[in-house]
Structure formats: structure tokens, C-alpha cells
Amino acid sequence: SLENKIINIKPDLIILPTKASDTYYFDLKKISDKHKIDLLYLIDNWDNVSAKSVIFSNQYYGVWGQQSYEQVKKIHKISLKSIFILGSPRFENFFRLRDTSIKRHYKNKYILFLENTYPREIISLKFLDKIVNTFKNFNDYKIIYRPHPWRKSKELIKIKNYKNVIIDKQLSQAYKKKDFSFKSQPDLNYYPSLIKNAEFIIAGPTTMVIESLIFRKKILLLAFKESSHPYSPHNLYKLYEHFKGINKFKNIFLNKSLNNLEKAIKRLYFKKKLNYNYIDTYRNYFLYRDKKGYKLRLSKIIDKIINNKNVQK
């Protein structure tokens, strides 16, 4: 039925936003090859090129940044002539809002704790709760704990045992129901205020580190050895290809031991000056963005493909 629809439409170009592992991704490859129709894949997420995908030759791809551009050649051994750096449309609003005042979701000052899909780092919450309770500079702070909406564990914390931890209101009901399915797709309009108004970020190896970098936040990246479990934070940090080089950001502090957690948090707290230009420039390596905006960049690439011009990054 999909092939019949495409035959009826007779498109010059097919465009598919994709994580590069869904059924449409493979179906459209076969159909476009058969009918000699150009196909443009727009890679959806930071780790899709390195962790979740098969990249085909003789197709066009729009990738996040120089990092994923290089990964296509390194991992998939494919010519780069049809791969171009495009960025991601989902963050355009983040860039527009990051230098504005956004209404707060929470009255208290807060530390935002961002969880990985495999939430082994949640054991650090009890240590963080104690630090907030004892460090005098945090006497009016709370920890906003944001579970991953599609977390791969149904082990929950008992929130009543934590004095300073609040489950993020956007996900609190889904968390209590253990409903970690795509039915609970979060509203992206909620994110800018949540991240921007945080005093700083504590995160496991999660793609929301990118969102935090857009807002130029101070970030404590948890990479401690929780256990010998494959999904222990230290293993994720070490083995996630898309996290290679993330430690070069001067606003990211790496925590490799729970014993040093308090020291790392205080170091983060007392670091006052950040070089925004450096953060933006280096973030472009992972997620590209220029003043033209995603819409114009995409439009120019489409024009080149349809008019059979030489497409380069």
C-alpha cells in the first residue's frame, strides 16, 4: 500500500525523519531504489548514527553535526558525498528562548537531576539529598528528579524517604503508574523553562546533556562505577560513542566516584564564569546550529537534490 501511494504521487523526493531503525526506514529504501526516487533521511537523535542504525549508501542523510558526519564514515564505511550537516528542528525553540526570561515551573531554586534510559545512577539521589540537606548554600534548594520517560527499569524510588527530592511534575503520574511507554510522550514546550531555570544540572549519560548545553548550564555528569552491571554509569560513559569528547566542555564536570560527589557538587556550585562562545562553538561539533535556522538549511538541501546539484555537507 505504501508503494502504491508513492507511485500515485510520483514524488521527486521522499523525506523521512527517522531514528534509522523503524520499518518505514527500510521500506522506503526498497521502494526508492526500485522506482529511482531520491530519498532524504533526517536523523532524529544524537545517538542514532552510532548506536541504533544501519546507514545505506546511495541515499541522502541529514545528520546532527560534525561528530555524526564523521561517524557515518568511521562506523558505516560509507562515502560522505550524500551526507550533510543539518542539525535538528526540535531545538529551534530552545535556541530562541535561551536568552529570554521564561516563567518558572517551580518556586524554589533547584538542581535538575536527569536520568538515563537505564537508570542505574538513581542510587546517587540519596547522597544528593543529604548534601542538599547539610550544605548551607543549598538551604532553600530542591532536587527536581526527572525520570526518563521511556526508562528501561520499573524500580522506583520511595519519594517519602527523601527530604529534598521532587519528581518532575510533567512525569510524576506516569512514574507512579510505571507507565514508561510512548503514550507518555512529553511536551517539548515544557523543557526550556525546566532546564533554563535550574541552578545547574546533574545527569547520567543521557541525550538531555545536549539540551543542557544549548542552555549553557553547568553540568555534573555522573560516570561512577555503580556495579559491574553493563549499564552502570561508568560503562555507559565509556562505551557510548556519541559521548566521546564530551569531557572537553569546561562547564561539564565528570564524577567518577560517589565518594567524591559532594566535592564535585561544591566545585560546580562555586564555578561562576562560563565562556558561552566556547560552549556554543564546541556544541556545534555535536549539534550544529547557525543563524539561518533549520528551515532554511533544509530548504537549500532539498533544492540541491531536486535540481541534481552536487550536494555536499
N, C-alpha and C positions, 0 to 999 in steps of 0.2 A: 504493500500500500504506500509506503514511503517513496519507493522508486517511481510508482505511477504518478504521484503528486509532483515529483520533481520533473518527470517527463512532460507533464501538462504545463508546468510553469515555464520550462525551458530557461532557467536562470543562467546568467553569465558567471555568477559567483555564488557559492554557498558559504555562509559564515556560521560557525558553531562555537559559542562559548562552552568550554569543556574542561573537565579535570583530566581528560585524556585516558579515561578507563571506563567510560559508560558505553552503553550499547549503540547510541547514535553515532558515537565517535567511529566505531568500526563499520557500521552500516553505511555511513556516508562516504567512507573511504572506498568501499567496494563500488558504490553507485557512481561516485565521481570519476573513478578510474574507468569504469565501463562506458560512461557517456562522455568522457573527456570534458568534464566541467571543473573549473578551478574551485579549490576548496581552501578556505581560510579558517584555521583553528585559533581560537583565542584562549590561551591557557589561563585557567581560573585562579589557581592558588600558588603560593610561594614554593611549595614542595612538589608540585605536580610533575615537573620535568625530571626531578632527581629521585622521586620515591614512588610515584603512583602510575607511571605512564609508559606507553610504547610510543615512540616518535617515528612517524613514517617519513620516508624520503618522498620527494616529488609532491609535497604539499606545502602550503604556506602556514606559518605559525607566527602568532604574536605572543611574545614572552614578556615577563615582568621587568627584567633588567639585564645588565651585562653578565651577571652571575649565571642566570638560567640560559642565556645565549651561549655562554661557554660550556655549560653542562650538556647542551644538545650535542656538541662535537665530542666532548670528553666521554660521556656516558653512552650515547646512542650512535656515535661514529657516523654522523650524518653531515653532509655538506651544509654550510651555513648560508648559501645563496638565497634560500627562501625563508630564512628565519629573521625576524626583525624585532627590535626592542620597542615595546609599546606601552608598558606599564599596566595599570589596572583601573577600570572605571569605578570600581566600588569605593575607592578612596578619594575621589574628586571632591566630595563634600567635606571630607576631613581636612584637606588642604585649605579649603576656603574658610573653614571655621577655626583653624588652629590659632590664629592671631586675633580672634574676637572674644568677647565675653559671652559665655554660654551659661544659661540657667542651671543651677546645681540640682542633682538628684538627691543629695544628702546634705544636711545642715552641718554635720561635724566635719572637721578635717579628717582625711582618710588616706590610708595606704591601700592601693588596689592590688589584690592578690589574684593572679591569672593562672588558671590551671591548664595543664596539658591534657590531650585526649586520653593518655594513660596516666592517671593522677597519682603517681607514687609520691609526688612531692608534698602531698597534703599532710604528711607527718610533721612537716615544719610549722604547721599552723599553731600547734600547742606551744612551741618555742616562741613564735612571733607574738602570740597572745600574752605570754609572760613578759616579753621585752617591752611591749606597749604599756603594760601594767606597772612596770618598775622604772622605766626611763622617764625622768621628769619632763623632758621636752615633748613627750607624747601624751601628756596627761589629758588632753582633750581630743585625742586621735581615736579612730576606729579602723579596723581592717575590713574592707569590703571584699569578701571572698566570692569570686566569680567562677563557679564550676564550668567546665567545658560543656556546652550544650549537647554534645554527642559523645560524652565520655565513655570509655570502654570498661568502666567499673561501676557496680551498683553499691559499693561500700560507701556509706555516708558518714559524715561526722555528726556527733551529737551536739548540736549548736548550744544547748543549755549548759554544756561544760566549758564554754568559752565566754569570758567576760567582755572581750572587746571585738569579737568577730560577728559580722553581719553578712548573711547570704545575700548576694546581689538581688535586689527586688525583681529584676527582669526574669530571673531564672529560679526564684525561690520555690514557686509552686511546682514547676517541673522537677526540681531537685527532690522535694519532699515526696513526690509521686514516683520517683525513679523513672521518669519519662525522658529518656535521653535519645529520642528519635528525631527525625527530620520534621515531625509535626510541630516541634517547638522551635522552629526557625526564628532566631532573634531579629528584631527590628534594627537595621543598621543605623537608624537615626538616633538610637539611644547611646551609641558608642562615644561620639565626640565629647559630650559632657562628662561621661564616666571617666574617660582617660584624661582629658584636659584638666579637670578639677581635682584629680588625685595629687597628693603631695609628691609621691613617687610610686614606682611600680615594682612589685615583686612577682616574678614569673618563672614557671618551669620552661623547658624548651618548647614553646608554643608559637604559632604563627602570629599571635597577637603582639609579639615583640615588635613586629613591623608597624602595627598601628601606633604603638607607644613611641616608636622612633619618629613617626610622622609628626607627633605632637612634641617631640624633642624632650621627652621625660627622662628623668634619672631612673635607671632600671637595675634592680638586683636580680641577676639571672641564676637560678638555682641549678647547680650541676653537681650536687653532693652525691656520695655513694649511699643510697638508701639500703641497698642489699645487693646480692649478686643477680637479682632479677633482670632480665633483658631490658625491661622498661624503667629501670632505675634512672633517675635524672642524669647521673654521670654518663651512663651508656647512651642515652638519647642525645645528649650534648656532643659526645664524642663521635657518634655514628651518623647523625643527621647531616647529610651532605649540604643541605641549604643553610646550616648554621656555621659552616666553615668561614672563618674570618669575622664573625660577629663580635669577637672579643676586641677588635681594633677600635670600636667605638669608645670614646673616653667618657661617655655618660652611662656605659654598661659596666657594672661591677660583677665579677664572677664569684660565686660562692661554692666552694668545693668541699666544705665540711660544715656540718651542723654545729660543731664546736666553735666555729668562727662566725656564726650567724649574727650574733649581737654586735661584734666588732665591725662586720661588714655593713650592717644597717646604720650604725653611727657614722661610719666613714661616708656612706651615701648621703646621710642627712646633712652633714656638715660641708659637703661639697656644694659651693654656691654658684660658681661661674661655669656656664656651659658655652661652648663655641657652636652656635646654631649653624653657621655656614659649613663647618666641618661635618656636623651631623647630617645636614641635608645633602652635601656633596657625596659623602660615603654611602648614605642610604640609597642614593641613585644607582649605585652598583647592584643593590638587591631589588629595589623598586624604583623604576625610572619615572620622573615627572618633570615636565618643563612648563613654561608659562603659556604655551599654546593650548594645553589641555588635551585630554584623551580623545575627545570627539574629533578634533582637527587632525591629530596624528593618525587616527584610524581612517578618516576620510581620505587622506593623502595616499595611504597604503592601498585602499580599495581602488582608487583612481589608477594607480600604477599597475595593479594586477589586471583590471579590466581592459586597460589600454595597452597591455602587453609590454609595459616598460620594464626596464631592468630593476628589480626590487632588491634593495639592499637594506641593512639594518638602519 
